[in-house]
């Protein structure tokens, strides 16, 4: 699925990173109080959702930011663009 470093010779000196964009469906039950709260936007509701993560606030770079799961490849990832975000 991903490209290995040998496939991209002009990128050999660059650090590789990968993210996962997890999509999932969830059914909504708009009754009672929840329907009153969402009635103005209910016409735009969708069952499709995206999962984000929040980086720990104590991280030295981009601490507390919301992001997709993933990150920089580690040597044990063996250049696998799919394994990297799953590990993260």
N, C-alpha and C positions, 0 to 999 in steps of 0.2 A: 504494500500500500504506500509506504513512504519511499523516498529516494535515498540511496546510500551516498556517502561522500564521494565514492569513485564515480558516481553518475553526474556529479556536479564539480568537476575539477576546479572551476573558477571560485568555488566556495571552500576550498580546503582549509584556509586559514581562519575561517569564520567559526564562531561557536554556534552549535545547532541547538534549537529549542523546538518544542512541539506543544500544542494545546489540543484539548479535547472539547468539542462543543456538544455536550450531552443534551439531547432533545427527548422529552417524554410527554405522554398524554396523562391528564388527570381529569376526572369527571368533577364538575361543580354542582353543588346543590344550593340553588338560590331560593331559599325559603326563610321565612321568619326575619330575624334581624339582618342576616347577611344580604337578603334581597333589598332591604331598604338602603343599606350602605352602598350597594353596587348598582342600584337602579339607574343612575345617570350614565353609567358606563357599560351596563350589561349588554347593550347591543354590540359592543366591541370585544366581548369576552371570547376567549379561545380555549380549547382544551390542550393546546400545544404550549409547552413550557420549556425554558432553557435553564440549566443549572449553572450557577456561578459559585465561586468560593470567595472567601475574604482572607487576604493574607494577614498573618499575625501582626499586630501593631508594633511589636518589638523588632521586626525585621529591619535591617539597615537600609534596604532599598525597597521603596514602594510599600512600606508597612501600612496595614489597614485598608489597602485598596481592594476593590472588588474586581475579580478577574475570572477567566476561564481556568479550569484545572489544567495544569501543565507546568512547563518550565524548561530550564536548561538541561540538555542531555548530559548524563554522567557516563564515565567510561564503561560501567557495567551494563549500560543500555545497548551497547554494541551497535550504535547508529540506528536503532529501531525507532522510527517516528511514532509508532503506535504505543510501544512499551513506555516511553518517557512520560506521557501524561497519565497513563494508568498507574505508574509508580508514584507519581506526585499525588 
